[in-house]
Amino acid sequence: MTKYVIDGGYGLSGEVTISGAKNAAVAIIPAALLVDGTCRIENVPEIRDVTLMLDLLRNLGADVRLINRNCVEINASKIRTTKADYDMARMIRASYYLIGALLGRFGSAQVSLPGGCNLGDRPIDQHTKAFKLLGANVDVQNGYVFADCVGRLRAAPVYLDVVSVGATINTVLAAVLADGLTVIENAAKEPHIVDLANFLNSMGANISGAGTDVIKVRGVKRLEGGAYTIIPDQIEAGTYMAAACACGGEVLIKNVIPKHLDCITAKLAEMGAEITEYDDALLVKRTAPLSKTNIKTLPYPGFPTDMQPQATVVLSIAEGMSLVTEGVWDNRYRYVEELRRMGAKIQVDGKTAIVEGVERLMGAPVRACDLRAGAALVIAGLAASGTTEVEDISHIERGYEHIVEKLQAIGAHIRRVDVPDGTTFAKAQ
Ligand code: EPU
């Protein structure tokens, strides 16, 4: 077993460089299946979800070459099968993008129902609805989604009943090579949707309106190879901003798009951070005590649900009572039980967490139950007095590139420790 061991209570200072966006990378990599030619993708984060997605493409027969740690070339001209490996596909959420991409390019897809973080019910009814509207037959059997069509998909109006990042991206993927103009209404507006559209447009697609709630995709006959650089990760940046805020100190967060962080910047400023914006960096400074505030998570440009656990940790040591309302997922408070081990005073009532700030958290052994929950526990450990051990860190390493090294570089006392199975941490020291 490997865990993070954190000696908390130190301020953070220095610089951290943000990696490419996970949720853009896991959409753009399968989108390369739509391209006739070689795509070179730069600023790809070196994280487990990306490695898995690349392996899924290799398994289909795509030629996937790592040029360096953050650059990959993909050529999908020799795809052998449109059936994705069952076990690999069910390990990540984004494997569902293989359905839209394979269906759009080859007219058939067989992909197991996706996995990913357990955040409550995660249906894919809007994805399958869109594929059917575009003329596909879609069926779920024995854990697989089967989708196929005769010839090319046909464009259609697609109204999404809920604002869904995944369904918006999957509809775009399916529509890019379809016959005619697909209009997606009530589309999600996250930065990674714009990034996917920019990637596809740079390869010859005709997509307009990405970043608004109406996206128009005019089908083209083929996409050509090219090079593209993925945007910086909004949530990774927000996580380091929250860490600086929780621990105090001064951290320069480099390689960001400040506009994507407006919602996070505004809330951390309400909590007492001083944030200075530069062209592609943010300086986060916190010297005064933290103040309470209320947060409600919403689709972009609202406060991101993927920052809810990290922000709740900051509020858990802020003066006063804060309310956090989860507006996207049914069950995203599973980490609260772990935070209570560290002395946090948080009550959860349905989608609302009532957070009564305490003066200090105390180190404790805790378990990451999902990716962002894990990041939140790391922040809690950094701010707490004493030692925190975070277990189940594989969740964290699915989505944060070199988190230990990046934190160490800004003064955090964190290390990755291998503990032989059956040994307690104390014995392994
Ligand atoms: N929904 C439906 N039907 C659908 C699809 C979604 O009812 O067919 C509902 C969901 O149950 C949820 C809401 O719509 O209540 C929003 O879900 P969405 O589809 O937007 O989420 P997702 O595409 O599955 C992506 C990110 C998540 C992030 C959400 C919301 C990826 C791979 N995952 O998930 O990221 O929380 O958007 O922004 O892009 C993370 O990175 O830690 C993470 C969980």
Boltz pocket constraint, residues with backbone or C-beta under 6 A from the ligand:
constraints:
  - pocket:
      binder: B
      contacts: [[A, 23], [A, 26], [A, 93], [A, 94], [A, 117], [A, 121], [A, 122], [A, 123], [A, 124], [A, 125], [A, 126], [A, 127], [A, 162], [A, 163], [A, 164], [A, 165], [A, 166], [A, 167], [A, 188], [A, 305], [A, 306], [A, 328], [A, 329], [A, 330], [A, 371], [A, 372], [A, 399]]
      max_distance: 6.0
